Amino acid sequence: MNNYLRNSSITRKIVLIFFVIIIIVISNGVFLFKIESKAENDANVINLAGRQRMLSQEMSKLSLFVMFDQNEQQILELREARQLFNQSHYGLRFGDTNLKLPGTNDNRAVKQWELIDEIWIDYVALIIDIENLRFYDTTLDRLRTDSSVILDEIDTMVSIFQTIAEENYTSSQGGIILSYLIIVISISIGLKIIIDNERRYTRIQYQLAQNQKMRAIGNLTSGIAHDFNNVLTSIIGNTQMINLLVEEENEIRELTAQ
C-alpha cells in the first residue's frame, strides 16, 4: 500500500513537472515564432526601402524619356512607378497588408521618413506635371536636384532600417538564450523537487521502521514482565497457602517463610 501511494505521488509530481515544462516550451515556441516573424518583417522592410531607391532612379530616368520623347508607354510606366513608390512610402511608415509592411514607430525611422515625405511632396508634384506633359524652364533642373536629394535620403533610410534589424536580431538572440535557459532551469528544479521528496520519503520510512521496532521491543518486554509477574504471583500465593496449613513451629513453615 505504501509503495502504491509512493509511486502514485511520484507519478503526480512527474506529470505536473512535465505539464509545466510543456507550457514553458509552448510559450518559448510562440516567442521564437514572433522573433522569426519580426526578422521576416525587418527583411521585407529593408527590401522595400531598397526598392524605393530603385523606383526613384526609375522615375528620374522615365521622366527624362517623357520630356524628350513624350511616349505614351513611357508615361504609363512613369505613372506606375510613381504610384508604387507612393504606396511603399506610406506603407513603410503606417503599414500595408498588401505589401506585408508592419509600419514603424522607431523615432529614427520616423524622423527620416518625415524628411523624405517633405521632399516627396514636391517631387511627386513635379513627376505628375511631367506625366501630363507640363514642362517649365526649371523642370529639368528641379528633376536633377530633387531626384538626387531624395535618393540620398532613401539611402539613409535604408541604413536606419538595417540598423534597426541588427538591433532586433541581437536582442532576439538574448531572448532565445534566455528561453532555453528557462527550460533547463525548470527541468533542474523539477528533478530537485523529485529527489528531495524521495529523500524525505526515505527518511520518514526509516523513522517509521525504527518506531515499529521499538514498539515491538516494548511489547515483547511488557509481555515477558507480565508473564514473570504471573509466575511470581502464583509462587507467592502458594507460599501463603502453605503457611496457613502448617503449624507455626513447623520446619516447612520456616522454609516458606524464608
Secondary structure, 3 states (H helix, E strand, C coil): CHHHHHHHHHHHHHHHHHHHHHHHHHHHHHHHHHHHHHHHHHHHHHHHHHHHHHHHHHHHHHHHHHHHHCCHHHHHHHHHHHHHHHHHHHHHHHCECCCCECCCCCHHHHHHHHHHHHHHHHHHHHHHHHHCCCCCCCHHHHHHHHHHHHHHHHHHHHHHHHHHHHHHHHHHHHHHHHHHHHHHHHHHHHHHHHHHHHHHHHHHHHHHHHHHHHHHHHHHHHHHHHHHHHHHHHHHHHHHHHHHHCCCCCHHHHHHHC
